[in-house]
Amino acid sequence: MRVVLATSNAGKLAEVLAIVGPAADVAALEALAGIELPPEDGDTYEENALVKGRAVTRAAGVPALADDSGLEVDALGGAPGVRSSRYAGPACDPVANNDKLLRELDGVPARARGARFVCVAALVIPDGREWLARGEVEGRIADGSRGTGGFGYDPLFIPAGYECTFAEMTSEEKNEISHRTRAFQAIKTFLEEI
Ligand code: IMP
């Protein structure tokens, strides 16, 4: 089955291809010229993922995969959370986001730097059926930026049980345990059923 992934983030596309690839023919959003994604201004990951998936399915008449994800930091009451991409402003600049996060956690000791990545994935198909799945990975925020792999907050996130950041892992190592893998593994079983 051909499904379109409702994202223009190349990092996400590569990760989702690696997870769902064998169960479906995943095309990038660019394959559908002229489709614009709605703003991600919902209050929940679920709402944002469904809005994106529905927009692509409605515009193109094809099954769509979408996700919304974020980083929740305990010492910041769960921020930046659903607003992770715009944490340092509307430019969605990952370097500025990471700098702001490190500033906010300045002086916070390692034991209080707990955090988790959350991903909610949605599958929306043209007959109106919809599926949602959530994946999470626990960890903590490093004292500084480390590594060059991945994207977004990866240089700051140390998953539980590891000493390296997501950005210091290979993409295969990150994909073994990531929030996105956990959410899209569940979506993959739905794809295999329909
Ligand atoms: P969205 O799901 O496109 O709204 O992205 C949410 C924000 O969380 C983006 O700024 C990403 O950089 C960040 N984010 C989500 N997943 C990851 C990840 O796997 N690694 C690093 N940052 C992530």
Boltz pocket constraint, residues with backbone or C-beta under 6 A from the ligand:
constraints:
  - pocket:
      binder: B
      contacts: [[A, 9], [A, 40], [A, 67], [A, 68], [A, 69], [A, 70], [A, 71], [A, 81], [A, 82], [A, 84], [A, 85], [A, 86], [A, 94], [A, 117], [A, 118], [A, 150], [A, 151], [A, 152], [A, 153], [A, 154], [A, 166], [A, 178], [A, 180]]
      max_distance: 6.0
